């Protein structure tokens, strides 16, 4: 295992008294060099963050049998899980995924038909089980969406745009984002191959950007930079931001989707919360071509990309999708598969691995 470096990623103050173009430049530089940065003065109330973390701990303290009644499956990407695969290796964690309801109305019953979408439907504890959980996590979710919108606009301005490019505008109106609540228990075991499990194996996030609430007591997040793993030590009160695959495609390669991982720990439990800011399912993310540049990538249909990534995380089918499959210089079948998926899929219906098995494996 490579020795971790000590350099930290940029910390950017989002104070309103700092000129916006200056902020945009700082963010563009961080996205181009690291793909990771931290933000302070972000506007999310600290008391909301504290209550969110409290509710998260209450959730994971519930009996496992209770949590398993909300387990996600190959027909619903949302819910509790403790068996996710990253690069076909099981992660050492428990987690809950929930996201924008199909109706975009948090007050409606989770499994109501109008709340269905490609990712499925939410499975949140009832008020009888956790009285304040739903109200807290949905308020926190909405605050993360507001912060993501602001950062997305600054990312566009850092590319020399006016801020409201088609993708940024779609994200604001129709994003399909989801929030993951992570719990990393103590790890004193070895996997079957004799290697200590990782909290999450090395990977790149699929969406546009991620707003991460890190654990201030256990620093296990690392980014691969300059041929070494760099541990990201959170500034108190800050959020950690990283760009995802869709931002790399949209920026035509200027912004990097960084490889990162989470270590397991034998003496400290860890909680974290990544908010994945994702385009609408029917958005085709086109490279933003500036001047005489040529597009490096084919346009990517987010709904297809998300569905295949989920199938790879949940199953052992061995399906894999990365942005390298959409390079103009390659001849991947994914470009044709996403067109077929666009014609066959109903984005208001939960994606089913079994239903699309033939497409996934062909």
Order of alpha helices (4+ residues) and beta strands (2+ residues): beta-beta-alpha-beta-alpha-alpha-beta-beta-beta-beta-alpha-alpha-beta-beta-beta-beta-beta-beta-alpha-beta-beta-beta-beta-alpha-alpha-alpha
